[in-house]
Amino acid sequence: MLYLRTKSGVEVDLVIERPGRSHVLVEIKSANRIHDNDLSALLGFSKDFKKPELFCWCNEHTGRISKGVTILPWAEGIKEVGL
């Protein structure tokens, strides 16, 4: 696992490499509600990977998908990616 940050300070919190499978990119937020603009860095970085799985782990109570990003409560997200 690693994270990425550009020179301008834009970052994605986790990049998970899985042999023979697509990368997982994770944005971690402490918010109780995620808005589309919270996903902009994650969506920007996704263009640099071949079909990555995109997640936002946060404090929302139920999972949902927005702009192709799976938004999950953090504990559920950890299980979802197999950590």
Contacts in CASP RR format, 6 or more apart in sequence:
PFRMAT RR
TARGET T0000
AUTHOR 0000-0000-0000
METHOD contacts of the structure
MODEL  1
MLYLRTKSGVEVDLVIERPGRSHVLVEIKSANRIHDNDLSALLGFSKDFK
KPELFCWCNEHTGRISKGVTILPWAEGIKEVGL
1 14 0 8 1.000
1 15 0 8 1.000
1 16 0 8 1.000
1 17 0 8 1.000
2 14 0 8 1.000
2 15 0 8 1.000
3 11 0 8 1.000
3 12 0 8 1.000
3 13 0 8 1.000
3 14 0 8 1.000
3 15 0 8 1.000
4 11 0 8 1.000
4 12 0 8 1.000
4 15 0 8 1.000
4 45 0 8 1.000
5 11 0 8 1.000
10 41 0 8 1.000
10 45 0 8 1.000
11 41 0 8 1.000
12 25 0 8 1.000
12 26 0 8 1.000
12 27 0 8 1.000
12 41 0 8 1.000
12 42 0 8 1.000
12 45 0 8 1.000
13 26 0 8 1.000
13 27 0 8 1.000
13 28 0 8 1.000
14 24 0 8 1.000
14 25 0 8 1.000
14 26 0 8 1.000
14 28 0 8 1.000
15 23 0 8 1.000
15 24 0 8 1.000
15 25 0 8 1.000
15 26 0 8 1.000
16 23 0 8 1.000
16 24 0 8 1.000
16 25 0 8 1.000
16 26 0 8 1.000
16 81 0 8 1.000
16 83 0 8 1.000
17 23 0 8 1.000
18 24 0 8 1.000
22 49 0 8 1.000
22 50 0 8 1.000
22 51 0 8 1.000
22 52 0 8 1.000
22 53 0 8 1.000
23 49 0 8 1.000
23 50 0 8 1.000
23 52 0 8 1.000
23 53 0 8 1.000
24 52 0 8 1.000
24 53 0 8 1.000
24 54 0 8 1.000
24 55 0 8 1.000
24 81 0 8 1.000
25 42 0 8 1.000
25 45 0 8 1.000
25 46 0 8 1.000
25 49 0 8 1.000
25 52 0 8 1.000
25 53 0 8 1.000
25 54 0 8 1.000
25 55 0 8 1.000
26 42 0 8 1.000
26 55 0 8 1.000
26 56 0 8 1.000
26 57 0 8 1.000
26 81 0 8 1.000
27 38 0 8 1.000
27 39 0 8 1.000
27 41 0 8 1.000
27 42 0 8 1.000
27 55 0 8 1.000
27 56 0 8 1.000
27 57 0 8 1.000
27 69 0 8 1.000
28 56 0 8 1.000
28 57 0 8 1.000
28 58 0 8 1.000
28 74 0 8 1.000
29 38 0 8 1.000
29 56 0 8 1.000
29 57 0 8 1.000
29 58 0 8 1.000
29 59 0 8 1.000
30 58 0 8 1.000
30 59 0 8 1.000
31 38 0 8 1.000
31 58 0 8 1.000
31 59 0 8 1.000
31 60 0 8 1.000
32 58 0 8 1.000
32 59 0 8 1.000
32 60 0 8 1.000
33 60 0 8 1.000
34 56 0 8 1.000
34 58 0 8 1.000
34 60 0 8 1.000
34 66 0 8 1.000
34 71 0 8 1.000
36 66 0 8 1.000
36 67 0 8 1.000
38 56 0 8 1.000
39 54 0 8 1.000
39 56 0 8 1.000
39 66 0 8 1.000
39 67 0 8 1.000
39 69 0 8 1.000
42 54 0 8 1.000
42 56 0 8 1.000
42 69 0 8 1.000
43 54 0 8 1.000
43 67 0 8 1.000
43 69 0 8 1.000
46 52 0 8 1.000
46 54 0 8 1.000
53 70 0 8 1.000
53 81 0 8 1.000
54 68 0 8 1.000
54 69 0 8 1.000
54 70 0 8 1.000
55 69 0 8 1.000
55 70 0 8 1.000
55 71 0 8 1.000
55 72 0 8 1.000
55 77 0 8 1.000
55 80 0 8 1.000
55 81 0 8 1.000
56 69 0 8 1.000
56 70 0 8 1.000
56 71 0 8 1.000
56 72 0 8 1.000
57 72 0 8 1.000
57 73 0 8 1.000
57 74 0 8 1.000
57 77 0 8 1.000
57 78 0 8 1.000
58 71 0 8 1.000
58 72 0 8 1.000
58 73 0 8 1.000
58 74 0 8 1.000
59 73 0 8 1.000
59 74 0 8 1.000
60 71 0 8 1.000
60 72 0 8 1.000
60 73 0 8 1.000
61 73 0 8 1.000
62 73 0 8 1.000
63 70 0 8 1.000
63 71 0 8 1.000
63 72 0 8 1.000
63 73 0 8 1.000
63 76 0 8 1.000
64 70 0 8 1.000
64 71 0 8 1.000
65 71 0 8 1.000
70 80 0 8 1.000
72 80 0 8 1.000
END
